[in-house]
Amino acid sequence: MAKPSKNLIELCRASVEAQRAATAVPYSKEAWAPWLKAAETFQAAVTAEADQEPKQSRYELEQAAKKAVLHPEPDGE
């Protein structure tokens, strides 16, 4: 199972938040620009992290980061 770094999870979270902000208003190039930039940054980070040793599946790493952001595990408290 792929284990994303905290940085990768934060970049994913930023992308998801930017998506929510962009889709909350009528479409415009300017409104979507932050989301597209955040998504591009996240995807580049996934690729870079997957290529580190030990190599990980890029797909599994991306899915693990998205799962951590969109479906977090309960803290057990």
N, C-alpha and C positions, 0 to 999 in steps of 0.2 A: 504494500500500500504506500502510495506517495505521501510524503510529509512536507507540506508547504511551509516556508519560513514565515515568521511573523510579518516581515516586510511584504511578502507576496500577498498575505491575507489582507494587510492594510491597503495595498494597491487595488486589490479586488473590491474591497469595501468602498474605496473612493470611486471606482468605476460604477458600482451599483448605485451609489448615492447620486452621482452625476447623471446616470440614466434616469433615475426617478425625477430629478429636477428638470431634465430636458423634456421628458414626456408629460410633465404636469402643465406645460404651457403649449399654446399652438406652435406648430413647427416653424422654425426659422433656422437658417444656417448658423447664426450667431448663438442661438439658444442651445443647439446641439454640439457646438464646437468643444465645450469643456468635456462632454461625455465622450466624444470621439477621441480626444487627446488622452483622457484617463484610460479608455479601453486600449488604446495603442500602447501606452506605457505599461499596463498590466500584461498584455500579450508579449511584449518584448522581455519583461521580467520573467515570465513563465519560461520562455525559450532559453534565456540565460541560465536560469536556475536548473532547468532540466539537463543542460549540458555540463553542469558541474559534476565532479566525481563525488560519490558514485552516481553515475548517470541514472536518471529517472525517466519514466515515460512522460512525455510532455502532456499528453492527453490526461493521464491519471493525475498529474500534478495540478493541472488547471481545474479538473473536476473536484479535487480535494480542497482547493482554495475556495471554489464557489460553494461547496457544501459547507465549509466552515463559516462562510459569510451568510449564506441564505438559509441554512438549516443547522444552526449551532447546537452543540451538545449541551444539555442542562449541566449546570455547575454541581449538582448533587447536594445543594444546600437545602 
